[in-house]
């Protein structure tokens, strides 16, 4: 993943756009008005995600008129997560902002979020206020589950966001759709999370990208992230608890089978098979836990070696630069001394 280090702006606003041709010009006008009024040192990066309308053309036209605007594009639709990564990788600012292109959020809210970052927060979420139909109920359930599973105390995890460059640099490569969990992943890494209220306006142009299939996908991603955060670091915790439960139920079923055989004098052979299945599955689960723990240990060792290699590479580069400087200085001194040492006539 390419990460640019030349920082030319304080704020980089990344705007993924897919079939948003009617919104591009008024959106850029809103950005221009906000930047002019607040003097916010910002750049706007529009990433056209394989639009089938004139989104890319309109964005390029606006880029010719506004110096703060840069435009990138994908040859085909690759999804919101990939579009955001493209924008963040090209960003030059110290603060990143994710802003949709649908004009349901107005750029005038951005300075408030940036101000919260400057107060000491690492990530600032927008707590949207407004009417948005079925999405309101889905968002409520999603945020409720997120607060229960992850203990995040902000009200809205799936809205506009502002965060420091360091937060993005600390993020792993994200699967499709995992941009919704950037706040959760950041909090897990110890970054400070806050929120501000933002107004949500009805969409006037274009079509919403929200579909009913996003609900089961979002729920599955939710538990996938929970597993990654809670159990991938300590896999034996997950597999060990599962194994203990399986073995416990095996003993319970076995005790029931013994009671039926001894007290009731009735034998039921399938219970014996069930006991064997539960106990063997429990033992296998423990085994998987130990194997996973070993893999985590090896990964940590490899990560440690990579860090040491990076330090050695950095040290080697520093030594190489120092040698070049010394060689250049010695060469300059020799030239000066040879010039002064010429015999006089």
TORKOL-4160 file (C-alpha; in steps of 0.2 Angstrom, whole numbers, padded with zeros to 4 digits, m for minus):
345
<pt num="1" X="0000" Y="0000" Z="0000"/>
<pt num="2" X="0008" Y="0017" Z="m0005"/>
<pt num="3" X="0007" Y="0030" Z="0008"/>
<pt num="4" X="0013" Y="0047" Z="0003"/>
<pt num="5" X="0023" Y="0057" Z="0016"/>
<pt num="6" X="0024" Y="0074" Z="0008"/>
<pt num="7" X="0011" Y="0084" Z="0018"/>
<pt num="8" X="0006" Y="0100" Z="0009"/>
<pt num="9" X="m0011" Y="0103" Z="0017"/>
<pt num="10" X="m0018" Y="0102" Z="0035"/>
<pt num="11" X="m0034" Y="0093" Z="0030"/>
<pt num="12" X="m0038" Y="0081" Z="0016"/>
<pt num="13" X="m0056" Y="0078" Z="0012"/>
<pt num="14" X="m0059" Y="0062" Z="0002"/>
<pt num="15" X="m0076" Y="0061" Z="m0008"/>
<pt num="16" X="m0080" Y="0044" Z="m0016"/>
<pt num="17" X="m0092" Y="0046" Z="m0030"/>
<pt num="18" X="m0102" Y="0033" Z="m0040"/>
<pt num="19" X="m0115" Y="0039" Z="m0052"/>
<pt num="20" X="m0116" Y="0056" Z="m0044"/>
<pt num="21" X="m0115" Y="0068" Z="m0059"/>
<pt num="22" X="m0129" Y="0079" Z="m0054"/>
<pt num="23" X="m0121" Y="0082" Z="m0036"/>
<pt num="24" X="m0103" Y="0085" Z="m0041"/>
<pt num="25" X="m0105" Y="0104" Z="m0046"/>
<pt num="26" X="m0116" Y="0110" Z="m0032"/>
<pt num="27" X="m0105" Y="0099" Z="m0020"/>
<pt num="28" X="m0089" Y="0107" Z="m0026"/>
<pt num="29" X="m0097" Y="0124" Z="m0025"/>
<pt num="30" X="m0101" Y="0121" Z="m0007"/>
<pt num="31" X="m0083" Y="0115" Z="m0003"/>
<pt num="32" X="m0076" Y="0131" Z="m0012"/>
<pt num="33" X="m0088" Y="0142" Z="m0001"/>
<pt num="34" X="m0083" Y="0133" Z="0015"/>
<pt num="35" X="m0064" Y="0134" Z="0011"/>
<pt num="36" X="m0065" Y="0153" Z="0006"/>
<pt num="37" X="m0076" Y="0158" Z="0022"/>
<pt num="38" X="m0066" Y="0148" Z="0035"/>
<pt num="39" X="m0048" Y="0149" Z="0027"/>
<pt num="40" X="m0047" Y="0130" Z="0031"/>
<pt num="41" X="m0030" Y="0124" Z="0023"/>
<pt num="42" X="m0039" Y="0109" Z="0014"/>
<pt num="43" X="m0038" Y="0099" Z="m0002"/>
<pt num="44" X="m0053" Y="0089" Z="m0009"/>
<pt num="45" X="m0050" Y="0073" Z="m0017"/>
<pt num="46" X="m0064" Y="0066" Z="m0028"/>
<pt num="47" X="m0062" Y="0047" Z="m0032"/>
<pt num="48" X="m0074" Y="0042" Z="m0046"/>
<pt num="49" X="m0077" Y="0023" Z="m0043"/>
<pt num="50" X="m0081" Y="0018" Z="m0061"/>
<pt num="51" X="m0096" Y="0029" Z="m0063"/>
<pt num="52" X="m0107" Y="0025" Z="m0078"/>
<pt num="53" X="m0113" Y="0043" Z="m0080"/>
<pt num="54" X="m0103" Y="0060" Z="m0082"/>
<pt num="55" X="m0097" Y="0060" Z="m0064"/>
<pt num="56" X="m0079" Y="0059" Z="m0069"/>
<pt num="57" X="m0080" Y="0072" Z="m0083"/>
<pt num="58" X="m0089" Y="0085" Z="m0072"/>
<pt num="59" X="m0076" Y="0082" Z="m0058"/>
<pt num="60" X="m0062" Y="0085" Z="m0070"/>
<pt num="61" X="m0070" Y="0101" Z="m0076"/>
<pt num="62" X="m0072" Y="0107" Z="m0058"/>
<pt num="63" X="m0054" Y="0103" Z="m0055"/>
<pt num="64" X="m0048" Y="0115" Z="m0069"/>
<pt num="65" X="m0058" Y="0129" Z="m0060"/>
<pt num="66" X="m0053" Y="0125" Z="m0042"/>
<pt num="67" X="m0035" Y="0123" Z="m0036"/>
<pt num="68" X="m0040" Y="0114" Z="m0020"/>
<pt num="69" X="m0048" Y="0099" Z="m0030"/>
<pt num="70" X="m0039" Y="0084" Z="m0036"/>
<pt num="71" X="m0048" Y="0069" Z="m0046"/>
<pt num="72" X="m0044" Y="0051" Z="m0047"/>
<pt num="73" X="m0054" Y="0037" Z="m0055"/>
<pt num="74" X="m0056" Y="0018" Z="m0056"/>
<pt num="75" X="m0059" Y="0009" Z="m0072"/>
<pt num="76" X="m0073" Y="0000" Z="m0064"/>
<pt num="77" X="m0084" Y="0000" Z="m0049"/>
<pt num="78" X="m0073" Y="m0007" Z="m0035"/>
<pt num="79" X="m0083" Y="m0002" Z="m0019"/>
<pt num="80" X="m0083" Y="0011" Z="m0006"/>
<pt num="81" X="m0069" Y="0004" Z="0004"/>
<pt num="82" X="m0057" Y="0003" Z="m0011"/>
<pt num="83" X="m0062" Y="0021" Z="m0016"/>
<pt num="84" X="m0058" Y="0028" Z="0001"/>
<pt num="85" X="m0041" Y="0019" Z="0001"/>
<pt num="86" X="m0037" Y="0027" Z="m0016"/>
<pt num="87" X="m0041" Y="0044" Z="m0009"/>
<pt num="88" X="m0032" Y="0042" Z="0008"/>
<pt num="89" X="m0016" Y="0035" Z="m0001"/>
<pt num="90" X="m0016" Y="0051" Z="m0012"/>
<pt num="91" X="m0020" Y="0063" Z="0002"/>
<pt num="92" X="m0007" Y="0076" Z="0008"/>
<pt num="93" X="m0015" Y="0082" Z="0024"/>
<pt num="94" X="m0012" Y="0078" Z="0042"/>
<pt num="95" X="m0031" Y="0076" Z="0045"/>
<pt num="96" X="m0042" Y="0065" Z="0034"/>
<pt num="97" X="m0060" Y="0067" Z="0032"/>
<pt num="98" X="m0072" Y="0055" Z="0024"/>
<pt num="99" X="m0087" Y="0064" Z="0015"/>
<pt num="100" X="m0100" Y="0057" Z="0004"/>
<pt num="101" X="m0104" Y="0065" Z="m0013"/>
<pt num="102" X="m0123" Y="0064" Z="m0011"/>
<pt num="103" X="m0125" Y="0081" Z="m0003"/>
<pt num="104" X="m0134" Y="0074" Z="0012"/>
<pt num="105" X="m0120" Y="0081" Z="0023"/>
<pt num="106" X="m0115" Y="0099" Z="0019"/>
<pt num="107" X="m0096" Y="0104" Z="0020"/>
<pt num="108" X="m0100" Y="0118" Z="0032"/>
<pt num="109" X="m0099" Y="0104" Z="0046"/>
<pt num="110" X="m0081" Y="0100" Z="0042"/>
<pt num="111" X="m0073" Y="0114" Z="0052"/>
<pt num="112" X="m0082" Y="0108" Z="0068"/>
<pt num="113" X="m0075" Y="0090" Z="0066"/>
<pt num="114" X="m0057" Y="0097" Z="0063"/>
<pt num="115" X="m0059" Y="0108" Z="0078"/>
<pt num="116" X="m0063" Y="0092" Z="0089"/>
<pt num="117" X="m0047" Y="0084" Z="0081"/>
<pt num="118" X="m0037" Y="0099" Z="0087"/>
<pt num="119" X="m0044" Y="0097" Z="0104"/>
<pt num="120" X="m0035" Y="0081" Z="0106"/>
<pt num="121" X="m0046" Y="0068" Z="0098"/>
<pt num="122" X="m0039" Y="0056" Z="0086"/>
<pt num="123" X="m0056" Y="0051" Z="0077"/>
<pt num="124" X="m0072" Y="0061" Z="0077"/>
<pt num="125" X="m0088" Y="0054" Z="0071"/>
<pt num="126" X="m0103" Y="0063" Z="0064"/>
<pt num="127" X="m0119" Y="0060" Z="0074"/>
<pt num="128" X="m0132" Y="0063" Z="0061"/>
<pt num="129" X="m0148" Y="0071" Z="0064"/>
<pt num="130" X="m0162" Y="0070" Z="0052"/>
<pt num="131" X="m0175" Y="0059" Z="0043"/>
<pt num="132" X="m0169" Y="0045" Z="0033"/>
<pt num="133" X="m0183" Y="0032" Z="0032"/>
<pt num="134" X="m0179" Y="0013" Z="0034"/>
<pt num="135" X="m0160" Y="0017" Z="0035"/>
<pt num="136" X="m0164" Y="0025" Z="0052"/>
<pt num="137" X="m0170" Y="0009" Z="0059"/>
<pt num="138" X="m0156" Y="m0001" Z="0051"/>
<pt num="139" X="m0143" Y="0011" Z="0058"/>
<pt num="140" X="m0150" Y="0011" Z="0075"/>
<pt num="141" X="m0149" Y="m0008" Z="0076"/>
<pt num="142" X="m0131" Y="m0008" Z="0069"/>
<pt num="143" X="m0125" Y="0005" Z="0081"/>
<pt num="144" X="m0134" Y="m0004" Z="0096"/>
<pt num="145" X="m0125" Y="m0020" Z="0091"/>
<pt num="146" X="m0109" Y="m0011" Z="0089"/>
<pt num="147" X="m0110" Y="m0003" Z="0106"/>
<pt num="148" X="m0114" Y="m0019" Z="0114"/>
<pt num="149" X="m0100" Y="m0029" Z="0105"/>
<pt num="150" X="m0086" Y="m0016" Z="0106"/>
<pt num="151" X="m0091" Y="m0005" Z="0120"/>
<pt num="152" X="m0089" Y="0011" Z="0109"/>
<pt num="153" X="m0099" Y="0025" Z="0117"/>
<pt num="154" X="m0102" Y="0036" Z="0101"/>
<pt num="155" X="m0119" Y="0036" Z="0094"/>
<pt num="156" X="m0116" Y="0034" Z="0076"/>
<pt num="157" X="m0102" Y="0024" Z="0069"/>
<pt num="158" X="m0108" Y="0024" Z="0050"/>
<pt num="159" X="m0108" Y="0042" Z="0046"/>
<pt num="160" X="m0095" Y="0055" Z="0041"/>
<pt num="161" X="m0078" Y="0054" Z="0050"/>
<pt num="162" X="m0062" Y="0064" Z="0053"/>
<pt num="163" X="m0046" Y="0057" Z="0059"/>
<pt num="164" X="m0028" Y="0059" Z="0060"/>
<pt num="165" X="m0016" Y="0052" Z="0047"/>
<pt num="166" X="m0008" Y="0041" Z="0060"/>
<pt num="167" X="m0025" Y="0032" Z="0063"/>
<pt num="168" X="m0026" Y="0027" Z="0045"/>
<pt num="169" X="m0007" Y="0022" Z="0045"/>
<pt num="170" X="m0011" Y="0010" Z="0059"/>
<pt num="171" X="m0026" Y="0002" Z="0051"/>
<pt num="172" X="m0024" Y="m0015" Z="0043"/>
<pt num="173" X="m0028" Y="m0018" Z="0025"/>
<pt num="174" X="m0047" Y="m0018" Z="0025"/>
<pt num="175" X="m0059" Y="m0030" Z="0017"/>
<pt num="176" X="m0073" Y="m0024" Z="0007"/>
<pt num="177" X="m0086" Y="m0015" Z="0018"/>
<pt num="178" X="m0074" Y="m0013" Z="0033"/>
<pt num="179" X="m0073" Y="0006" Z="0031"/>
<pt num="180" X="m0089" Y="0005" Z="0043"/>
<pt num="181" X="m0078" Y="m0002" Z="0057"/>
<pt num="182" X="m0063" Y="0011" Z="0056"/>
<pt num="183" X="m0069" Y="0019" Z="0072"/>
<pt num="184" X="m0070" Y="0002" Z="0081"/>
<pt num="185" X="m0052" Y="m0003" Z="0074"/>
<pt num="186" X="m0045" Y="0013" Z="0079"/>
<pt num="187" X="m0052" Y="0012" Z="0097"/>
<pt num="188" X="m0045" Y="m0005" Z="0098"/>
<pt num="189" X="m0028" Y="0002" Z="0095"/>
<pt num="190" X="m0030" Y="0015" Z="0108"/>
<pt num="191" X="m0035" Y="0030" Z="0098"/>
<pt num="192" X="m0046" Y="0043" Z="0107"/>
<pt num="193" X="m0064" Y="0044" Z="0099"/>
<pt num="194" X="m0076" Y="0058" Z="0100"/>
<pt num="195" X="m0091" Y="0064" Z="0090"/>
<pt num="196" X="m0101" Y="0080" Z="0084"/>
<pt num="197" X="m0119" Y="0082" Z="0079"/>
<pt num="198" X="m0121" Y="0085" Z="0060"/>
<pt num="199" X="m0136" Y="0088" Z="0050"/>
<pt num="200" X="m0143" Y="0075" Z="0038"/>
<pt num="201" X="m0152" Y="0082" Z="0023"/>
<pt num="202" X="m0164" Y="0072" Z="0010"/>
<pt num="203" X="m0155" Y="0067" Z="m0006"/>
<pt num="204" X="m0161" Y="0078" Z="m0020"/>
<pt num="205" X="m0151" Y="0070" Z="m0035"/>
<pt num="206" X="m0146" Y="0053" Z="m0039"/>
<pt num="207" X="m0150" Y="0036" Z="m0031"/>
<pt num="208" X="m0146" Y="0029" Z="m0014"/>
<pt num="209" X="m0133" Y="0015" Z="m0014"/>
<pt num="210" X="m0142" Y="0007" Z="0001"/>
<pt num="211" X="m0149" Y="m0010" Z="m0003"/>
<pt num="212" X="m0158" Y="m0023" Z="0007"/>
<pt num="213" X="m0143" Y="m0035" Z="0005"/>
<pt num="214" X="m0132" Y="m0023" Z="0015"/>
<pt num="215" X="m0141" Y="m0028" Z="0031"/>
<pt num="216" X="m0135" Y="m0047" Z="0032"/>
<pt num="217" X="m0118" Y="m0042" Z="0024"/>
<pt num="218" X="m0116" Y="m0028" Z="0038"/>
<pt num="219" X="m0121" Y="m0040" Z="0052"/>
<pt num="220" X="m0109" Y="m0054" Z="0046"/>
<pt num="221" X="m0095" Y="m0041" Z="0045"/>
<pt num="222" X="m0099" Y="m0035" Z="0062"/>
<pt num="223" X="m0096" Y="m0052" Z="0070"/>
<pt num="224" X="m0081" Y="m0054" Z="0059"/>
<pt num="225" X="m0073" Y="m0038" Z="0065"/>
<pt num="226" X="m0078" Y="m0044" Z="0083"/>
<pt num="227" X="m0069" Y="m0060" Z="0080"/>
<pt num="228" X="m0054" Y="m0052" Z="0073"/>
<pt num="229" X="m0053" Y="m0040" Z="0088"/>
<pt num="230" X="m0057" Y="m0051" Z="0102"/>
<pt num="231" X="m0052" Y="m0068" Z="0098"/>
<pt num="232" X="m0038" Y="m0067" Z="0084"/>
<pt num="233" X="m0026" Y="m0059" Z="0097"/>
<pt num="234" X="m0031" Y="m0073" Z="0110"/>
<pt num="235" X="m0037" Y="m0088" Z="0099"/>
<pt num="236" X="m0036" Y="m0100" Z="0113"/>
<pt num="237" X="m0049" Y="m0090" Z="0123"/>
<pt num="238" X="m0062" Y="m0093" Z="0109"/>
<pt num="239" X="m0057" Y="m0111" Z="0105"/>
<pt num="240" X="m0054" Y="m0115" Z="0123"/>
<pt num="241" X="m0071" Y="m0109" Z="0129"/>
<pt num="242" X="m0079" Y="m0118" Z="0115"/>
<pt num="243" X="m0069" Y="m0134" Z="0119"/>
<pt num="244" X="m0074" Y="m0133" Z="0137"/>
<pt num="245" X="m0092" Y="m0131" Z="0133"/>
<pt num="246" X="m0092" Y="m0146" Z="0121"/>
<pt num="247" X="m0083" Y="m0157" Z="0134"/>
<pt num="248" X="m0095" Y="m0151" Z="0148"/>
<pt num="249" X="m0110" Y="m0155" Z="0138"/>
<pt num="250" X="m0102" Y="m0172" Z="0134"/>
<pt num="251" X="m0101" Y="m0176" Z="0152"/>
<pt num="252" X="m0119" Y="m0170" Z="0155"/>
<pt num="253" X="m0125" Y="m0181" Z="0141"/>
<pt num="254" X="m0114" Y="m0196" Z="0148"/>
<pt num="255" X="m0121" Y="m0193" Z="0165"/>
<pt num="256" X="m0139" Y="m0194" Z="0158"/>
<pt num="257" X="m0135" Y="m0210" Z="0149"/>
<pt num="258" X="m0128" Y="m0218" Z="0164"/>
<pt num="259" X="m0143" Y="m0213" Z="0174"/>
<pt num="260" X="m0155" Y="m0221" Z="0161"/>
<pt num="261" X="m0144" Y="m0236" Z="0161"/>
<pt num="262" X="m0142" Y="m0239" Z="0180"/>
<pt num="263" X="m0158" Y="m0232" Z="0187"/>
<pt num="264" X="m0171" Y="m0233" Z="0174"/>
<pt num="265" X="m0162" Y="m0249" Z="0166"/>
<pt num="266" X="m0165" Y="m0242" Z="0149"/>
<pt num="267" X="m0151" Y="m0241" Z="0137"/>
<pt num="268" X="m0150" Y="m0229" Z="0122"/>
<pt num="269" X="m0135" Y="m0232" Z="0111"/>
<pt num="270" X="m0136" Y="m0215" Z="0101"/>
<pt num="271" X="m0132" Y="m0206" Z="0117"/>
<pt num="272" X="m0115" Y="m0215" Z="0118"/>
<pt num="273" X="m0111" Y="m0209" Z="0101"/>
<pt num="274" X="m0116" Y="m0191" Z="0105"/>
<pt num="275" X="m0105" Y="m0191" Z="0121"/>
<pt num="276" X="m0090" Y="m0197" Z="0110"/>
<pt num="277" X="m0094" Y="m0183" Z="0097"/>
<pt num="278" X="m0095" Y="m0169" Z="0110"/>
<pt num="279" X="m0079" Y="m0174" Z="0119"/>
<pt num="280" X="m0069" Y="m0177" Z="0104"/>
<pt num="281" X="m0075" Y="m0161" Z="0096"/>
<pt num="282" X="m0070" Y="m0152" Z="0112"/>
<pt num="283" X="m0053" Y="m0159" Z="0112"/>
<pt num="284" X="m0051" Y="m0155" Z="0094"/>
<pt num="285" X="m0056" Y="m0137" Z="0098"/>
<pt num="286" X="m0043" Y="m0136" Z="0111"/>
<pt num="287" X="m0030" Y="m0142" Z="0099"/>
<pt num="288" X="m0035" Y="m0129" Z="0086"/>
<pt num="289" X="m0033" Y="m0116" Z="0099"/>
<pt num="290" X="m0016" Y="m0121" Z="0103"/>
<pt num="291" X="m0011" Y="m0121" Z="0085"/>
<pt num="292" X="m0019" Y="m0104" Z="0082"/>
<pt num="293" X="m0009" Y="m0097" Z="0097"/>
<pt num="294" X="0007" Y="m0104" Z="0090"/>
<pt num="295" X="0003" Y="m0095" Z="0073"/>
<pt num="296" X="0000" Y="m0079" Z="0082"/>
<pt num="297" X="0017" Y="m0081" Z="0091"/>
<pt num="298" X="0026" Y="m0084" Z="0075"/>
<pt num="299" X="0017" Y="m0069" Z="0067"/>
<pt num="300" X="0023" Y="m0058" Z="0081"/>
<pt num="301" X="0040" Y="m0064" Z="0080"/>
<pt num="302" X="0040" Y="m0061" Z="0061"/>
<pt num="303" X="0033" Y="m0043" Z="0064"/>
<pt num="304" X="0047" Y="m0040" Z="0077"/>
<pt num="305" X="0060" Y="m0046" Z="0064"/>
<pt num="306" X="0052" Y="m0034" Z="0051"/>
<pt num="307" X="0054" Y="m0019" Z="0063"/>
<pt num="308" X="0072" Y="m0023" Z="0067"/>
<pt num="309" X="0075" Y="m0025" Z="0048"/>
<pt num="310" X="0067" Y="m0008" Z="0045"/>
<pt num="311" X="0078" Y="0000" Z="0059"/>
<pt num="312" X="0093" Y="m0008" Z="0051"/>
<pt num="313" X="0088" Y="m0002" Z="0034"/>
<pt num="314" X="0086" Y="0015" Z="0041"/>
<pt num="315" X="0103" Y="0015" Z="0050"/>
<pt num="316" X="0111" Y="0009" Z="0034"/>
<pt num="317" X="0103" Y="0023" Z="0024"/>
<pt num="318" X="0109" Y="0035" Z="0037"/>
<pt num="319" X="0127" Y="0028" Z="0036"/>
<pt num="320" X="0127" Y="0029" Z="0017"/>
<pt num="321" X="0121" Y="0047" Z="0017"/>
<pt num="322" X="0134" Y="0051" Z="0030"/>
<pt num="323" X="0148" Y="0043" Z="0020"/>
<pt num="324" X="0143" Y="0053" Z="0004"/>
<pt num="325" X="0143" Y="0069" Z="0014"/>
<pt num="326" X="0161" Y="0065" Z="0021"/>
<pt num="327" X="0167" Y="0060" Z="0004"/>
<pt num="328" X="0160" Y="0076" Z="m0004"/>
<pt num="329" X="0168" Y="0086" Z="0010"/>
<pt num="330" X="0185" Y="0078" Z="0009"/>
<pt num="331" X="0184" Y="0080" Z="m0010"/>
<pt num="332" X="0180" Y="0099" Z="m0008"/>
<pt num="333" X="0194" Y="0101" Z="0005"/>
<pt num="334" X="0207" Y="0092" Z="m0007"/>
<pt num="335" X="0202" Y="0104" Z="m0021"/>
<pt num="336" X="0204" Y="0119" Z="m0010"/>
<pt num="337" X="0221" Y="0113" Z="m0003"/>
<pt num="338" X="0227" Y="0110" Z="m0021"/>
<pt num="339" X="0221" Y="0127" Z="m0027"/>
<pt num="340" X="0230" Y="0135" Z="m0012"/>
<pt num="341" X="0246" Y="0125" Z="m0014"/>
<pt num="342" X="0251" Y="0129" Z="m0032"/>
<pt num="343" X="0269" Y="0136" Z="m0033"/>
<pt num="344" X="0271" Y="0154" Z="m0036"/>
<pt num="345" X="0281" Y="0161" Z="m0051"/>
